[in-house]
Amino acid sequence: MVERVTATDKAITLIETLKEMHGPLMFHQSGGCCDGSSPMCYPRDEFRVGDSDVLLGEIGDSPFYMSKDQYEYWKHTKLIIDVVDGRGGMFSLEGPEGKRFLTRSRVFTEEEQKELNKMS
């Protein structure tokens, strides 16, 4: 099965650490504004998703969302969530750890796109 979002081992390790500290998590791909376009990590019950959000999948057993409008630009790409040293979004849970989540991406292969089209 083709996944729209995955995470590196380093990102999964940080997710597990944050889950131990904060409980269940969720992610929302920021579309800009004050936090740039970073994947934002929140306690699962502190961020409300709505009809304008798309569930892309899960990373580290944590749901990962993106706004519908932004999804239209990214739907042909696989998101790969990584972690690097530095400060991320000021509202994202990893900031105090001196780390930030980072979205890398690649275009789906023709085979992957065909499989995704079957699933739609």
C-alpha beads as a LAMMPS data file, in Angstrom:
LAMMPS data file: protein, C-alpha beads

120 atoms
119 bonds

1 atom types
1 bond types

-500.0 500.0 xlo xhi
-500.0 500.0 ylo yhi
-500.0 500.0 zlo zhi

Masses

1 110.0

Atoms # bond

1 1 1 0.000 0.000 0.000
2 1 1 1.288 3.445 -0.903
3 1 1 1.632 5.806 2.022
4 1 1 1.169 9.545 1.547
5 1 1 3.240 10.353 4.644
6 1 1 6.104 8.488 6.298
7 1 1 8.754 9.362 8.883
8 1 1 12.459 8.721 9.240
9 1 1 13.803 6.667 12.137
10 1 1 15.032 9.884 13.787
11 1 1 11.556 11.386 13.553
12 1 1 9.941 8.248 14.989
13 1 1 12.388 8.310 17.909
14 1 1 11.475 11.933 18.678
15 1 1 7.762 11.169 18.320
16 1 1 8.101 8.357 20.880
17 1 1 9.918 10.701 23.287
18 1 1 7.218 13.359 22.878
19 1 1 4.457 10.778 23.409
20 1 1 6.073 9.774 26.717
21 1 1 6.075 13.436 27.769
22 1 1 2.714 14.601 26.381
23 1 1 0.576 11.539 25.653
24 1 1 -1.064 10.859 22.279
25 1 1 -0.007 13.245 19.504
26 1 1 -1.212 14.504 16.166
27 1 1 0.423 16.416 13.328
28 1 1 -0.797 19.128 10.996
29 1 1 1.260 20.342 8.071
30 1 1 1.453 24.098 8.505
31 1 1 0.630 26.084 5.402
32 1 1 2.732 29.102 6.232
33 1 1 2.133 32.212 8.289
34 1 1 4.065 32.566 11.533
35 1 1 5.405 28.995 11.632
36 1 1 6.379 28.657 7.968
37 1 1 5.492 25.369 6.330
38 1 1 6.633 22.963 9.023
39 1 1 4.882 19.854 10.272
40 1 1 3.402 20.920 13.586
41 1 1 3.126 18.440 16.470
42 1 1 0.393 18.878 19.081
43 1 1 -1.181 16.892 21.901
44 1 1 -3.941 14.986 20.124
45 1 1 -6.761 16.578 22.102
46 1 1 -5.504 20.176 21.762
47 1 1 -5.893 20.734 18.014
48 1 1 -9.229 20.484 16.286
49 1 1 -9.413 19.288 12.724
50 1 1 -12.446 19.974 10.600
51 1 1 -14.003 19.520 7.199
52 1 1 -11.224 21.588 5.649
53 1 1 -8.522 19.085 6.724
54 1 1 -7.381 15.870 5.016
55 1 1 -5.983 12.897 6.930
56 1 1 -2.879 11.784 5.006
57 1 1 -1.993 8.863 7.249
58 1 1 -0.127 8.203 10.469
59 1 1 3.464 8.507 11.612
60 1 1 4.463 6.911 14.903
61 1 1 0.804 5.982 15.496
62 1 1 -0.055 9.691 15.321
63 1 1 -2.478 11.057 12.709
64 1 1 -1.073 13.518 10.161
65 1 1 -3.348 16.152 8.582
66 1 1 -3.094 18.867 5.966
67 1 1 -5.604 21.469 4.834
68 1 1 -7.616 20.572 1.714
69 1 1 -6.335 23.623 -0.144
70 1 1 -2.722 22.753 0.583
71 1 1 -3.372 19.100 -0.250
72 1 1 -4.321 20.096 -3.799
73 1 1 -0.738 21.327 -4.294
74 1 1 0.894 18.342 -2.558
75 1 1 -1.316 15.407 -3.595
76 1 1 1.220 14.185 -6.148
77 1 1 3.984 13.950 -3.530
78 1 1 4.959 11.644 -0.717
79 1 1 5.767 13.547 2.478
80 1 1 8.735 12.259 4.456
81 1 1 8.879 13.725 7.953
82 1 1 12.390 14.088 9.310
83 1 1 13.930 15.832 12.315
84 1 1 16.896 18.201 12.455
85 1 1 18.601 20.243 15.144
86 1 1 17.185 23.710 15.660
87 1 1 14.027 25.539 16.628
88 1 1 10.849 24.745 14.773
89 1 1 7.422 26.253 14.999
90 1 1 6.851 28.030 18.264
91 1 1 3.619 26.111 18.887
92 1 1 5.007 22.654 18.026
93 1 1 5.914 20.302 20.891
94 1 1 9.440 19.477 19.749
95 1 1 10.743 23.057 20.064
96 1 1 11.916 22.846 23.691
97 1 1 13.888 19.701 22.797
98 1 1 16.180 21.695 20.478
99 1 1 14.817 19.794 17.478
100 1 1 12.378 20.557 14.704
101 1 1 10.367 18.396 12.399
102 1 1 11.019 18.983 8.715
103 1 1 8.999 17.906 5.692
104 1 1 10.896 16.420 2.791
105 1 1 9.029 15.226 -0.253
106 1 1 9.309 13.353 -3.505
107 1 1 6.932 12.956 -6.428
108 1 1 5.071 9.653 -6.494
109 1 1 6.268 7.206 -9.127
110 1 1 3.857 6.308 -11.931
111 1 1 3.192 2.947 -10.249
112 1 1 2.463 4.597 -6.906
113 1 1 0.140 7.122 -8.540
114 1 1 -1.778 4.324 -10.279
115 1 1 -2.238 2.556 -6.932
116 1 1 -3.371 5.782 -5.256
117 1 1 -5.866 6.405 -8.065
118 1 1 -7.364 2.930 -7.465
119 1 1 -7.753 3.737 -3.763
120 1 1 -9.594 7.033 -4.383

Bonds

1 1 1 2
2 1 2 3
3 1 3 4
4 1 4 5
5 1 5 6
6 1 6 7
7 1 7 8
8 1 8 9
9 1 9 10
10 1 10 11
11 1 11 12
12 1 12 13
13 1 13 14
14 1 14 15
15 1 15 16
16 1 16 17
17 1 17 18
18 1 18 19
19 1 19 20
20 1 20 21
21 1 21 22
22 1 22 23
23 1 23 24
24 1 24 25
25 1 25 26
26 1 26 27
27 1 27 28
28 1 28 29
29 1 29 30
30 1 30 31
31 1 31 32
32 1 32 33
33 1 33 34
34 1 34 35
35 1 35 36
36 1 36 37
37 1 37 38
38 1 38 39
39 1 39 40
40 1 40 41
41 1 41 42
42 1 42 43
43 1 43 44
44 1 44 45
45 1 45 46
46 1 46 47
47 1 47 48
48 1 48 49
49 1 49 50
50 1 50 51
51 1 51 52
52 1 52 53
53 1 53 54
54 1 54 55
55 1 55 56
56 1 56 57
57 1 57 58
58 1 58 59
59 1 59 60
60 1 60 61
61 1 61 62
62 1 62 63
63 1 63 64
64 1 64 65
65 1 65 66
66 1 66 67
67 1 67 68
68 1 68 69
69 1 69 70
70 1 70 71
71 1 71 72
72 1 72 73
73 1 73 74
74 1 74 75
75 1 75 76
76 1 76 77
77 1 77 78
78 1 78 79
79 1 79 80
80 1 80 81
81 1 81 82
82 1 82 83
83 1 83 84
84 1 84 85
85 1 85 86
86 1 86 87
87 1 87 88
88 1 88 89
89 1 89 90
90 1 90 91
91 1 91 92
92 1 92 93
93 1 93 94
94 1 94 95
95 1 95 96
96 1 96 97
97 1 97 98
98 1 98 99
99 1 99 100
100 1 100 101
101 1 101 102
102 1 102 103
103 1 103 104
104 1 104 105
105 1 105 106
106 1 106 107
107 1 107 108
108 1 108 109
109 1 109 110
110 1 110 111
111 1 111 112
112 1 112 113
113 1 113 114
114 1 114 115
115 1 115 116
116 1 116 117
117 1 117 118
118 1 118 119
119 1 119 120
